Amino acid sequence: MYANDNGYRLAVSAAADSFCKVVATDAAKEGIAAFVEKRKPIW
């Protein structure tokens, strides 16, 4: 990697952190389960 990739690395790290926080919510779990089971989510 190049020295000037630091901004990109920070952005990717922040996106990964945000994604992990969202996926852990009950709404996300229900949404994924509903998709897999081919049904409408019960929010």
C-alpha positions in Angstrom: 0.0 0.0 0.0 1.0 3.6 -0.5 1.5 6.1 2.3 -1.4 8.2 1.0 -3.9 5.4 1.4 -4.5 6.3 5.1 -7.7 8.2 4.3 -9.1 5.2 2.4 -8.1 2.8 5.2 -9.8 5.0 7.8 -13.0 5.2 5.6 -13.1 1.5 5.1 -12.5 0.9 8.8 -15.4 3.3 9.7 -17.7 1.7 7.2 -16.9 -1.8 8.7 -17.6 -0.6 12.2 -20.9 1.0 11.2 -22.0 -2.2 9.4 -21.2 -4.4 12.4 -23.2 -2.1 14.7 -26.2 -2.2 12.3 -26.1 -5.9 11.7 -26.3 -6.6 15.4 -29.6 -4.8 15.9 -32.9 -6.8 16.3 -34.3 -5.1 13.2 -31.5 -6.3 11.0 -31.8 -9.8 12.4 -35.5 -9.8 11.6 -35.0 -8.4 8.2 -32.4 -11.0 7.3 -34.5 -13.8 8.7 -37.6 -12.6 6.8 -35.6 -12.5 3.6 -34.2 -16.0 4.1 -37.6 -17.3 5.0 -39.2 -15.4 2.1 -41.8 -13.6 4.2 -42.5 -10.0 5.1 -40.6 -8.8 8.2 -42.5 -8.2 11.4 -41.1 -5.0 12.7 
